[in-house]
Amino acid sequence: MAKYILKRILYLLPVLAVVAVVDFVIIHLTPGDPAAVILGSDATDMDLAKLREQLGLNLPIYIQFGRWLWGVLHGDLGWSIFMDMSVSTAIWEHLGPTVSLTLLAEVIAIVVALPLGVVAAANRGTWIDQSFMTLALLGISIPSFWIGLNFILLFAVQLNWLPAAGYQPLSNGLVNHLKYLIMPAVSLGIMQGALIARMTRSSLLEVLNENYIRTAEAKGLSRFVIIFKHALRNAFIPILTVIGLTFAVLIGGAVVTETVFNIPGIGKLIVTSVMRRDYAVIQGAILMTAVAYVLINLVIDLMYVLIDPRVRLSK
Amino acid sequence: MKRKNTLAALVIALVLLFTVGCGGSSNPSAPAAGAKDKNDLKVALTATPPTIDMHKTTATVTQQVGWHIFEYLVTVDDKYQVVPSLAEKIEISSDGKTFTFPLRKGLKFHNGKDLTADDVVASLLRWRKYSTIGRAVVAPATITAKDKDTVVITLPKPSSALLPALAYPSQGAVIMPKEIIDEAGDGNVKKFIGTGPFEFVEWKQNQYIQVKKYAGYKSAPGPTSGLSGKKEALVDNIFFYLVPDPATRVAGLQSGEYDAAEGLPTDSYETLKKDPNVNVQINKPSSYVSMIFNTKSGLFADVKKRQAVNAAIDSEMVMKAVAGTPEFYELNHGLVFKEQVWYVDSGKEKYNQKNPELAKKLLAEAGYKGEPVTIITSRDYDYMYKSAVVLKDTLEKIGMTVNLEVYDWPTVLSKRGNDKLWSIFITGFLVTVEPSQTLYLDSRFKWAGWYNSPKMDALLDEMRESPNMEQAKKAFEKVQALYWEEVPVIKFGNMHQFFATRKNVKGAQFFCDKQYWNTSVK
């Protein structure tokens, strides 16, 4: 197993190399000029040229890339020209809100989606199944920002129960922390939950057709025991994959939701940096997201072994 | 059993890892929602400033935060006339070449240091290095400290533009301590230290900028007038929240998350007006919307083609598209606002002509043969995109071929620096203190559009060197007439600023832009 993990981590290197190159090239091919953003729209050409030179933006792109790569290899993700701090610090400061939001959204998604999917599968073809799956379809189809805006209108503007936007760190108290996060987490969780519910249902249905389930039924086991003890565990691998993927997507920053709710997370950091062409930050944040993505998938793969003893990773 | 334990351990490890991550951005002093016992003002701004170092950028949002922290040597009153601020008075020699500024006594910076003439000299020199207007107007001047409390500026020729340049709020000549400036070198200042009614506390990236009441603040004498006179911090803290999404600013204001919100969409006007907890304000004069021609290369290097476009423009149509309801705009030809002493009527007949027939005739005379016009614009600012769409339609109706290219704002900024890439872009211009500060008129400012008319430059100089207001205004009449004749830029109309606060906010004043001194939250 240790060998497997090591191998997987080594696989990370080519992935990161590709991400780094593509990332850098796309960002630098995009027109736009950080100097113009720094100096404002009334700046003159002369001032712009001077600042570009000062920031090293007039160097050939391969030299800029070489400098950046050299830094990254030495653990230095670069310097944000706008925030005047290192990119690692900037990412670290924006990671907390995103992680909290992701965990909460994922917990909400799982808590709602698993029972929903199981009940739908157990009552296949009935009105319960159909209405649950219609709900799930709606959940997948409605954009989370739209749900978010409606939540704001209802719970913040009309009822005044929750703050409309913003963020409070955990250190200011759990209740405060959750008060700000619950609306965005639910609006994100609905979409993820809908995905998980659909996967749970279809995966469970497949297992329920297996022979050993018929055997269990013939033995006279209760429906509950059959589903939860025998079927669900076998059906769990695809569900886990979906959970892992949604988690990885969220960790990269829920760009739109974070913007609507004004949460200072990774998504907001990336958007702000793109709007300002803060190259080093965009590159660093995307690289970080890629690493998180690969690592989360690794953890999910390891969990397969725990759930299904037939899976052997080292082969 | 063993396997289950491993699973549990893994999950716990993951959760722990992420919980540690959450601790990364803790700040015990951040305000909690609904904490009404605190005497804090929460303002929603539209964008994140690039910096608060006011010498370094023309970004409006920098000024919106910065002028609470920093102050100018001189400033403007509600008639846009220059009056002392940190200076006690302004003494001008009889030949009009020497300006002496004795400083007010006993002023201290936020770091406790006394304000001296050396700080003022260092600040003005640094500002002159970076500011377009500073370079243009103050370049030939010598700026010296006569003694600890007196600053002297000497010019080779008299200039009526010097004081307005020193008082111009955007990228303003604010005063910082000399050590901070020396430490900064060519970069931005590391600490934001001024003499203003509020001192800088903290900038939480992508969240807020916090300033607090400066206990040692000494206001200039006299009542509040424009940006001058009495300034008092009536709240303990101001939190400038950085809220780029307009719908979030509206909702946050309605729910009480913010006490005041800037840059509100005009289509939320009716909703907010009906809200019993909200006061709406339409502020003017604020800015005017314009299209800028590339006069350096391509089609519009030819003045006749520019005149043709100007003949076709229906300003009402553009402004209606931009602002929606008439409450938010005003049709006016002036390069200064009618609230200002500089306001003149010249060139009026060339504004808002709505004459497509004349336009077609002028185009034919100029030999236009269907070459494409490239308009670059951005949806990041709603008004730019909307006016560009109307403009495209107008130009097509007089037989021009138009490409409308829509980008994000940083792309527009970078493209407009290259004269081969565009024919027209749209932007807004803020109130100027003195009209020779208008960026696109003076060729020596080298601003995008690159209008270069020796006649205009000479008139601007004549205006700046006028010994009195009366003569300066006469010169400006000629400037504005020439502007409408050569149309390097076409002004569409004045756009007012839509602003709203919670009902409990009192005294938030608008002059050039929003000020939150003398503002209370009860």
Interface residues (C-beta under 8 A of the other chain):
Chain A: T30 P31 G32 D33 P34 A36 V37 I38 L39 G40 S41 D42 A43 T44 D45 M46 D47 L48 Q54 F82 M83 D84 M85 A90 W92 E93 H94 L95 G96 P97 V99 S100 T102 L103 L149 I152 L153 A156 V157 N160 P163 A164 A165 G166 Y167 Q168 P169 L170 S171 N172 G173 N176 K179 Y180 T259 V260 F261 N262 P264 K268 L269 T272 M275 R276 R277 V299 L302 M303 L306 I307 P309
Chain B: R3 K4 T6 L7 L10 L14 V15 F18 T19 G21 C22 G23 G24 S25 S26 N27 P28 A30 A32 A33 G34 T48 P50 T51 K56 T57 T58 A59 T60 T62 Y130 T132 S170 Q171 D186 N188 K204 Q205 N206 Q207 Y241 L242 V243 P244 D245 A247 T248 A251 G252 Q254 S255 G256 E257 D380 Y407 D408 W409 P410 T411 L413 S414 K415 G417 T427 L439 F445 K446 W447 A448
